[in-house]
Each structure stands twice: as structure tokens, then as C-alpha cells.
């Protein structure tokens, strides 16, 4: 059950992090995106991360050269090798987009290739059932930033093979991740809890209970969370958080998951977090600052 080769579909923040960790693990790694400029930016950001590690003496230039020899850009999905061991899809949280990608992967990969989706809340069954071999499909939910976060949430569905679960568990272990196995229910375990905490924190901010920084301090110092729920929401992306909440509200028919109006307002204005420089906080120049102009 050895792992030699991995392809990552989608070169955004999550895809870049996943590809980086795969290359660092020693696997031959391809990364693909339909947008060539996004793909090249991703490749460059991974190089910058490794070089920063050299500067900080966290890794050597020899490490960087070794990892870089494993990482390859893929410009056409049809060029993906049939014999690849694992494909990890990490595109935006759009069910039809993911289903279309898995239908394509079903055609161009060998039936022994394991297909994983990095969705944080969409139905794994609906994605798997878009293929002829749903038994080889699994949810592999990574956390941002992928190189630093130790958790990997594996999501099973009724048609999955035990071999697929064992393979994904091995992938996580070789990456240095702690894996948990959950059933295919809306929001799984992590997203369902995380988005509710974040949504309530936004409600508290809007009601003037406390400042964003003090709400975050409350959870960091009072409950030993490594990061406050508002800062985390900005890091993940307010648009992603809202999409998950909307999906949970629809799937569970429960208004408790309805996004708060402030979250809606920020997303509609395009102020979706750190990746654009403004969200709950002002991230201009990468520095976190309080803002009061909601």
C-alpha cells in the first residue's frame, strides 16, 4: 500500500498547502489549476515558504532542493498519469464543480487510484456517486495552514471500501497528521462545531458584547484555543464560512445555522478575510488590526 505519487487539483490556499506537504513527505507531486496564473503563483508561494524556512534555519537548502525536485506543475488535467496513487481535489466549495471534476477523474485515472475531496462540509456521498467507482472516494478535510495544522479529518460514506479508509489513514500518518474518522453528515465533526462558534462570535461582535480582539482573547486564554474564532474565520475566509453555514441550514433544515447579517454584509462587500486584506480585522500589509467601520 505504498504511496509514490499524488496530484492536487486546485492551487488556492488549501491546494498549495496540501501539495507542499505532499512534496515534503517525499512523494512525486503534481499540482493543477485551470487558471495558469493561480497555478504559477501557488508554485512561487511554496518556494517562498521553503526559502523562509531556510532563512529561519527550520530547514536547509538541501531540504528545499529535495522537496522542489518532487513538485511539478500540471497544466492540463488530461496529462495526469493513470497510474497515480492519489488525487486530492481542493477546489472551491461548489458541489457541481466538484462532481464534474470527479467525473473527469473517473475517466482519466486507473480504478485503483484513490480519489479524495478536501471539502469542509459538502456531501461525500453525492461526490462519490458521480463516479463509476464510489468505493475509491473519500473525504480528506485538511486545515489551514496545512503545513502547520496536525489534524486530518477523514470522511467515510456508505459505499466506501475499507482499503480506501486504510490508504487515507496511511497518507495522513506519513504526512505527520493525526487522523479522525467521521461519518458523512452535514458539516462532519469539525466544520459543524467551528462555524457555529464563529457565527456566534460575529453575533456577539455586532451586538457590542466585546471587541473582536477581546472575544478572541476570551477563547484563547479562557478555553486554551490556539486562535480566536474571529481571527480563524478571517484566515479560513468569511465566504467559505458563510457557504458552510448556508449548506448546514439547508441540509439540516435548521435556522440555528443561518449566517449572521454582519457575516452576510462583509461577504457581499468582498471583505472576506486575510486573503483580501480585510474581514473582521484589517489585514493590510499582513498585519492584524482592529477595525470598527463595519
C-alpha positions in Angstrom: 0.0 0.0 0.0 3.0 2.3 -0.6 2.5 5.8 -1.8 4.7 7.2 -4.6 2.7 9.8 -6.4 0.0 12.4 -5.7 -1.9 15.0 -7.7 -3.6 18.0 -6.2 -6.4 19.7 -8.1 -6.8 23.3 -7.3 -3.9 25.7 -6.5 -5.6 28.0 -4.0 -4.6 28.4 -0.4 -5.6 24.8 0.6 -4.3 23.1 -2.6 -1.0 24.9 -2.3 -0.6 23.8 1.3 -1.6 20.2 0.6 0.8 20.0 -2.4 3.6 21.4 -0.3 3.2 18.8 2.4 3.0 16.0 -0.2 6.3 17.1 -1.7 7.9 17.4 1.8 6.7 13.9 2.6 8.8 12.7 -0.4 6.0 11.9 -2.9 6.2 12.9 -6.5 3.6 15.7 -6.5 1.7 17.4 -9.3 -0.5 20.5 -8.7 -3.1 21.6 -11.2 -5.4 24.6 -11.7 -7.5 25.8 -14.6 -6.1 29.3 -14.1 -2.4 29.2 -15.1 -1.6 32.4 -13.2 -3.1 31.0 -10.0 -1.0 27.8 -10.6 2.2 29.7 -11.0 1.5 32.0 -8.0 0.9 28.8 -5.9 4.2 27.3 -7.1 6.1 30.5 -6.3 4.4 30.8 -2.8 5.6 27.3 -1.9 9.2 28.2 -3.0 9.0 31.3 -0.8 7.7 29.3 2.2 10.6 26.9 1.8 13.2 29.7 1.4 11.8 31.4 4.5 12.3 28.1 6.4 16.0 28.2 5.2 16.3 31.8 6.5 14.9 30.8 9.8 17.0 27.7 10.0 14.0 25.4 10.1 15.1 23.5 7.1 18.2 23.5 4.9 18.8 24.5 1.2 19.3 20.8 0.6 15.9 20.0 2.0 14.4 22.7 -0.2 16.1 21.3 -3.3 15.0 17.8 -2.5 11.3 18.9 -2.0 11.4 21.1 -5.1 12.5 18.1 -7.2 9.3 16.3 -6.1 6.9 19.2 -7.0 5.6 19.7 -10.6 3.1 22.0 -12.2 0.4 20.3 -14.3 -1.1 22.4 -17.0 -3.6 20.0 -18.5 -5.7 17.6 -16.4 -5.7 15.1 -19.3 -2.0 14.8 -18.9 -2.5 13.2 -15.4 -1.0 9.7 -15.3 -3.4 6.8 -15.0 -1.2 5.0 -12.5 -1.0 7.9 -9.9 -1.7 6.6 -6.4 -3.8 9.5 -5.0 -5.7 12.6 -6.3 -6.7 15.2 -3.8 -9.3 17.7 -5.1 -9.1 21.2 -3.4 -11.3 23.5 -5.5 -13.9 25.9 -4.1 -16.9 24.6 -2.1 -19.3 24.1 -5.1 -20.9 20.7 -5.3 -21.5 20.7 -9.1 -17.9 21.8 -9.7 -16.6 19.0 -7.6 -18.9 16.4 -9.1 -17.7 17.4 -12.6 -14.1 17.1 -11.6 -14.7 13.6 -10.1 -16.5 12.5 -13.3 -13.4 13.6 -15.2 -11.0 11.9 -12.8 -13.1 8.7 -13.1 -12.4 8.7 -16.8 -8.6 9.6 -16.8 -7.3 7.6 -13.7 -6.9 4.0 -13.1 -9.7 2.5 -11.0 -7.1 1.7 -8.3 -6.3 5.4 -7.8 -7.8 6.8 -4.6 -9.8 10.0 -5.1 -10.1 12.4 -2.2 -12.1 15.6 -1.8 -10.9 18.3 0.6 -14.5 19.6 1.2 -15.2 21.0 4.6 -18.9 20.3 4.6 -20.3 19.0 1.3 -21.8 15.5 0.9 -19.1 13.0 0.2 -21.8 10.5 -1.0 -23.0 13.0 -3.6 -19.5 13.5 -4.9 -18.6 9.8 -4.8 -21.9 8.8 -6.5 -20.9 10.9 -9.5 -18.2 8.3 -10.3 -18.4 4.7 -11.5 -16.3 3.6 -8.6 -17.6 5.4 -5.5 -15.7 2.8 -3.3 -12.4 4.6 -4.0 -13.7 8.1 -3.0 -13.1 9.6 0.5 -13.3 12.9 2.2 -9.9 14.2 3.4 -10.5 17.5 5.2 -7.3 19.4 5.8 -7.0 22.5 7.9 -5.4 25.9 7.2 -2.4 26.4 7.2 -1.9 22.8 6.0 1.9 22.6 6.8 1.3 23.6 10.4 -2.1 22.1 11.4 -1.8 18.5 12.6 -5.4 17.3 12.2 -6.8 15.5 9.1 -10.5 14.6 9.2 -11.3 11.5 7.1 -14.9 11.2 6.0 -16.4 7.9 5.0 -19.7 7.2 3.1 -21.8 4.0 2.8 -20.2 2.8 -0.5 -16.5 3.2 0.6 -14.1 0.3 0.7 -12.1 -0.4 3.9 -9.0 -0.3 1.7 -9.7 3.3 0.8 -10.1 4.2 4.5 -6.8 2.4 5.4 -5.0 4.1 2.5 -6.1 7.6 3.5 -5.2 6.8 7.1 -1.7 5.8 5.9 -1.5 9.0 3.9 -2.2 11.1 6.9 0.2 9.2 9.1 3.1 9.6 6.6 2.3 13.3 6.4 2.6 13.5 10.1 -1.1 14.2 10.7 -3.4 12.9 13.4 -6.5 11.4 11.6 -10.0 11.1 12.8 -12.7 9.2 11.0 -16.2 10.6 10.8 -19.4 9.7 9.0 -20.8 11.6 6.0 -23.1 14.0 7.8 -23.5 17.7 7.1 -20.5 19.7 8.5 -18.9 16.4 9.6 -17.4 17.0 13.1 -15.1 19.9 12.8 -16.9 22.3 10.4 -20.2 21.9 12.2 -18.7 23.0 15.5 -16.3 25.5 14.1 -18.7 27.6 12.0 -21.3 27.8 14.9 -18.7 29.2 17.2 -17.5 31.6 14.6 -21.1 32.7 13.7 -21.9 33.3 17.4 -18.7 35.3 17.8 -19.7 37.5 14.9 -23.2 38.0 16.5 -21.5 39.0 19.8 -19.3 41.5 18.0 -22.3 43.0 16.2 -24.2 43.3 19.5 -21.3 45.1 21.2 -20.6 42.4 23.7 -16.9 42.9 23.4 -14.3 43.9 20.8 -13.1 41.3 18.2 -9.8 41.1 19.9 -11.3 40.6 23.3 -13.7 37.9 22.1 -10.7 36.1 20.5 -8.7 36.5 23.7 -11.6 35.0 25.7 -11.4 31.8 23.7 -7.6 31.7 23.5 -6.9 32.3 27.2 -10.1 31.1 28.8 -10.5 27.9 26.7 -7.0 27.3 25.5 -7.9 27.7 21.8 -4.7 28.3 19.8 -6.6 31.0 17.8 -9.7 33.0 18.4 -12.9 32.3 16.4 -12.9 35.7 14.6 -9.3 35.6 13.6 -9.8 32.0 12.4 -12.8 33.0 10.4 -10.7 35.6 8.7 -8.0 33.1 8.0 -10.3 30.5 6.6 -12.3 33.1 4.6 -15.7 34.6 5.6 -17.0 33.4 2.2 -16.1 29.8 3.0 -17.6 30.1 6.5 -20.9 31.5 5.0 -21.1 28.8 2.4 -20.8 26.1 5.1 -23.4 27.7 7.2 -25.8 28.0 4.3 -25.2 24.4 3.4 -25.8 23.3 7.0 -29.0 25.3 7.2 -30.3 23.7 4.0 -29.2 20.2 4.8 -30.4 20.1 8.4 -33.4 22.4 7.9 -32.3 24.3 11.0 -32.3 28.1 11.2 -29.6 28.0 14.0 -27.1 27.7 11.2 -28.3 30.8 9.3 -25.3 33.2 8.8 -25.5 36.4 10.9 -26.3 39.5 9.0 -22.9 41.0 9.6 -21.3 38.0 8.0 -23.5 38.4 5.0 -22.7 42.1 4.8 -18.9 41.6 4.8 -19.1 38.8 2.2 -21.3 40.9 -0.1 -18.8 43.7 0.2 -16.0 41.4 -0.7 -14.3 41.8 2.7 -13.8 38.1 3.2 -10.7 38.0 5.4 -6.9 37.9 5.4 -6.6 36.8 1.7 -8.0 40.1 0.5 -6.6 42.3 3.3 -9.9 43.0 5.2 -12.5 41.0 7.0 -13.4 41.0 10.7 -9.9 42.5 11.1 -7.9 44.8 8.9 -5.0 42.8 7.4 -3.3 45.5 5.4 0.3 44.5 4.8 -0.4 41.2 6.5 -0.6 42.8 10.0 -3.8 42.2 12.1 -5.5 45.4 13.3 -8.9 46.1 14.9 -11.5 47.7 12.8 -14.7 49.5 13.7 -16.0 50.5 10.3 -18.5 47.6 9.9 
